[in-house]
Amino acid sequence: MGFQMGAIIFVGMYGGIKLDEYLDIKKFPVFTLLLSLAAVFGSIYLVIKDFLKK
């Protein structure tokens, strides 16, 4: 479960960083922030959903 959370958050952060680099956003990394927060909330949702299933 911990590995799953880490992997989801890593993918969200990596995607946000690459999207900010592609769009040349250097002043404020909007997509890094948004995708990392979405990944954190998504991973927490999946963990809670998995925990309640068992």
Backbone as CSV, one residue per row, in Angstrom:
resi,resn,N_x,N_y,N_z,CA_x,CA_y,CA_z,C_x,C_y,C_z
1,MET,0.825,-1.181,0.000,0.000,0.000,0.000,0.881,1.262,0.000
2,GLY,1.940,1.236,0.770,2.844,2.378,0.811,3.556,2.593,-0.513
3,PHE,3.951,1.500,-1.143,4.605,1.594,-2.449,3.641,2.162,-3.487
4,GLN,2.382,1.743,-3.405,1.368,2.234,-4.340,1.176,3.745,-4.177
5,MET,1.098,4.213,-2.945,0.954,5.650,-2.708,2.170,6.411,-3.238
6,GLY,3.347,5.896,-2.949,4.565,6.553,-3.417,4.653,6.606,-4.926
7,ALA,4.268,5.523,-5.568,4.325,5.473,-7.028,3.339,6.463,-7.651
8,ILE,2.137,6.548,-7.116,1.136,7.474,-7.651,1.597,8.917,-7.483
9,ILE,2.127,9.234,-6.313,2.599,10.597,-6.058,3.805,10.926,-6.944
10,PHE,4.707,9.950,-7.114,5.867,10.167,-7.980,5.440,10.439,-9.420
11,VAL,4.496,9.668,-9.927,4.030,9.860,-11.303,3.368,11.228,-11.456
12,GLY,2.580,11.639,-10.465,1.942,12.953,-10.521,2.961,14.079,-10.511
13,MET,3.957,13.976,-9.643,5.000,15.015,-9.580,5.816,15.050,-10.875
14,TYR,6.204,13.874,-11.343,7.009,13.805,-12.563,6.243,14.372,-13.756
15,GLY,4.967,14.019,-13.859,4.146,14.549,-14.947,3.993,16.059,-14.863
16,GLY,3.819,16.579,-13.661,3.706,18.022,-13.490,4.990,18.751,-13.840
17,ILE,6.117,18.188,-13.436,7.408,18.807,-13.753,7.634,18.827,-15.255
18,LYS,7.372,17.697,-15.895,7.576,17.626,-17.345,6.619,18.556,-18.089
19,LEU,5.381,18.673,-17.634,4.417,19.567,-18.278,4.834,21.026,-18.098
20,ASP,5.326,21.376,-16.916,5.819,22.737,-16.700,7.038,23.027,-17.572
21,GLU,7.914,22.044,-17.729,9.071,22.236,-18.599,8.639,22.378,-20.053
22,TYR,7.677,21.574,-20.478,7.203,21.616,-21.869,6.544,22.960,-22.183
23,LEU,5.774,23.482,-21.236,5.087,24.758,-21.450,5.939,25.952,-21.040
24,ASP,7.169,25.704,-20.609,8.137,26.733,-20.235,7.599,27.648,-19.128
25,ILE,7.069,27.018,-18.086,6.583,27.758,-16.921,7.654,27.651,-15.838
26,LYS,8.348,28.771,-15.580,9.448,28.737,-14.617,9.160,29.570,-13.377
27,LYS,8.324,30.572,-13.509,8.094,31.473,-12.384,7.305,30.788,-11.266
28,PHE,6.228,30.120,-11.623,5.404,29.409,-10.645,4.960,28.092,-11.266
29,PRO,5.471,26.959,-10.783,5.177,25.655,-11.402,3.746,25.178,-11.106
30,VAL,2.811,25.669,-11.874,1.386,25.414,-11.647,1.055,23.935,-11.771
31,PHE,1.491,23.312,-12.843,1.109,21.923,-13.079,1.785,20.960,-12.110
32,THR,2.992,21.296,-11.672,3.644,20.466,-10.659,2.824,20.482,-9.379
33,LEU,2.390,21.649,-8.981,1.580,21.788,-7.776,0.235,21.077,-7.915
34,LEU,-0.461,21.322,-9.018,-1.790,20.735,-9.206,-1.747,19.217,-9.331
35,LEU,-0.838,18.710,-10.131,-0.780,17.262,-10.330,-0.268,16.531,-9.095
36,SER,0.640,17.151,-8.344,1.104,16.491,-7.126,-0.001,16.458,-6.067
37,LEU,-0.761,17.532,-5.940,-1.893,17.523,-5.000,-2.962,16.532,-5.429
38,ALA,-3.256,16.475,-6.711,-4.239,15.511,-7.210,-3.759,14.083,-6.962
39,ALA,-2.470,13.845,-7.127,-1.921,12.512,-6.885,-1.999,12.140,-5.410
40,VAL,-1.740,13.097,-4.528,-1.833,12.821,-3.095,-3.265,12.472,-2.715
41,PHE,-4.212,13.289,-3.162,-5.611,13.006,-2.843,-6.094,11.707,-3.484
42,GLY,-5.659,11.450,-4.711,-6.021,10.201,-5.368,-5.459,8.985,-4.667
43,SER,-4.221,9.071,-4.216,-3.625,7.929,-3.525,-4.278,7.706,-2.164
44,ILE,-4.624,8.785,-1.465,-5.328,8.631,-0.192,-6.697,8.001,-0.422
45,TYR,-7.385,8.408,-1.478,-8.682,7.824,-1.807,-8.554,6.322,-2.072
46,LEU,-7.555,5.940,-2.852,-7.379,4.519,-3.157,-7.033,3.705,-1.920
47,VAL,-6.227,4.251,-1.027,-5.863,3.547,0.195,-7.086,3.369,1.094
48,ILE,-7.875,4.417,1.248,-9.078,4.329,2.073,-10.072,3.343,1.473
49,LYS,-10.252,3.391,0.140,-11.144,2.481,-0.531,-10.684,1.022,-0.341
50,ASP,-9.377,0.792,-0.453,-8.820,-0.546,-0.274,-8.941,-0.990,1.195
51,PHE,-8.735,-0.080,2.119,-8.810,-0.389,3.532,-10.239,-0.758,3.947
52,LEU,-11.225,-0.043,3.414,-12.615,-0.319,3.774,-13.126,-1.607,3.134
53,LYS,-12.509,-2.000,2.025,-12.920,-3.238,1.359,-12.542,-4.451,2.178
54,LYS,-11.434,-4.385,2.900,-10.936,-5.545,3.649,-11.594,-5.693,4.966
